[in-house]
Amino acid sequence: MKVTETKVLPVLEMSCAVCANNVESTVNALPGVEEATVNFASNTLTVKYIPSVITLQAMQDAVRASGYDLVIDAEDPVAMQEEMAHKHYRILKRNTIGAWILSVPLVLLGMVFMHVPGGNWIMMVLALVIMVLFGRNFYNSGIRHALKGKANMDTLVALSTSIAFIFSLFNTVYPEFWYEKGLEPHVYYEASGVIIAFVLLGKLMEERAKNSTSSAIRGLMGLQPKTARLVKDGVETEVPISSLQVGNVVSVRPGEKIPVDGLLLQGFSTVDESMLSGEPIPVEKSPGDKVLAGTINQKGAFTMKATGVGNTTVLSQIVQMVQEAQGSKAPVQRIVDKISGIFVPVVVTLSVLTFICWLVIGGESYFSYALLSAVSVLVIACPCALGLATPTALMVGMGKGAERHILIKDAFALENLCKINTVVLDKTGTLTEGIPVVNGVYWISEATPDILNILYTAEQKSEHPLASAIIRWLDENFNVSVCDVESFESLTGRGIRIHLKGLAYWVGSRGLLEIAGVVIPDKAKAEMEKWQEEGQSVVFYGKEDKLLAVMAISDRIKPTSAEAVLKLKRLGIEVHLLTGDGAKTAEQVAALLGIERYKAEVLPNDKEAYIQALQRQGRKVAMVGDGINDSQALARADVSIAMGKGTDIAMDVAMVTLITSDLLLLPEAIRLSRQTVRLIYQNLFWAFIYNIIGIPLAAGVLYPINGLLLNPMLASAAMAFSSVSVVLNSLRLKFMKL
């Protein structure tokens, strides 16, 4: 089996969606890379690769060869990327201000004081300074990509401004060429300068808006402190958290953030874990309890032993999960990528055709119109709006989800969640607290110490939520201990069986009685039926073919479950309940929560079959669960949702994790998905419609009708506005109510 790794790496030198496609195709073509996606909005590469076949250094070399760069060796790549983004923003801001300072007199000379002596030469100098000093990156990038047979947005800017400048320079140096033909030699220096100024302004606004889309990641990263107090030989030393190792002892004072995951060694305190768990009530901590990085120690001081450092902390894993999710691509983005890949060559072709058409229609006298229109086509067409439409909305949507304690694994899950029309809910730990208690026991035989110890031993080996209730009950009421067993067997969906001194002991549901061939005594049956009518779960304990005891266990329904079910129904979603409990228990829970469709005594295979049956009816099904017995059904569902306090296997399988285990987050997640997908389609509509309308307008299709000819300066302003408007539209999601 091939061992793969997934990394999120910052990408440098990208200027548009075409650049993102170039980097993505370069990395995907490398041997050992299984999947690579580039997010232009966050400037990151998410790559799944086989370390034994290819190294990050080889990827960086390939990306550099294609004209870009990767950050692979940073201790904190997110912090480094943020620092570089700030540096890039400062340079961009300086260039934008400089370009506009020179563009204002350039426009005044070109459009108001055009007859000033030597005006053309002054404009030529101003335009040249703008191009060389403030816009040189466009030309460097355009030339670099041209030499490699590629093109991007910089190519369009460099080509359009160079054509306008060279034509104007020719007319300044050799105006007689046009005078001899009876034509006026026009210059367009102001177009060259102002196009660069507008594009820089658009990029500046775009960068500022894009930085806002990643605020959720910065917020999560900000939860973790930068330093910790390492305790060594009784002496405390402040060190960077990056230097901590598993096993180190760390001191934490009142009011401080806990630096790493660990176990409390000495001291008592309460810890505010709301930033990770969403639970507002501080949790009491004593020696042996687990504490998590990023949570806040409140009153007591304590020392802790580090068990998770660096990328292995729960907080780091959440950050990584959100990063990977934001870097993933929604299915609709694949279409946009194909369009972006051929965008620049198509635009250049349209520009050339525009120029030829004008000359065919009007001859030499229309040369200026032909040039202006061709330049306008190059300038107004921009792949950035298309490239930003999907990722910006996804970044804001997933970031908002993370802030609301909803972790979405990838863009596919987010896009599919809005299509869900049926939700299947597991009962224990999903609708209920998941902390069951034993309310009654009917002993058929005497509860001897041996019988109690065997029950205790069996339940210690079980992972079922009801087992913990029996263990607590035994611990609180009897002096029990674990005994040696010969074998242990998990009977999926039914219970467990152990062998001791050649005898089989079993604990579980009614299904075990059929396997063991047990007949329930009348008195036990009457007691059992009474408990079931009260909605309690019944657990059977026996030896060989003999029933030893019947236990009643109840699990309190979460206070928010009924409200969550009601909100799901208001969203037009059909709600189903599946449980391994008996029919009476299922019926009572369903009645309390207002769920009309339910099924009791289901095994893991039954849950999967139930979902398959719904899918065959054309339903789009989301499964919500928290246990190992839910993993099959979670894997089968169209969207799988795990409760955050469930088992690791359930969360590994799930596409969405509700960290707080509050079911009210489920309707919020569905509304978030609907809002995000709606914004994606709005963004794509405006990005496409902008180019569909803008390019023909720039080509001059309205000139024969009303004499309208789009000035290249206005075209550059429109191009800048298109990208900014898409990002600003995505940012609206931050303020929408879920």
Disulfide bonds with the S-S distance in Angstrom:
none
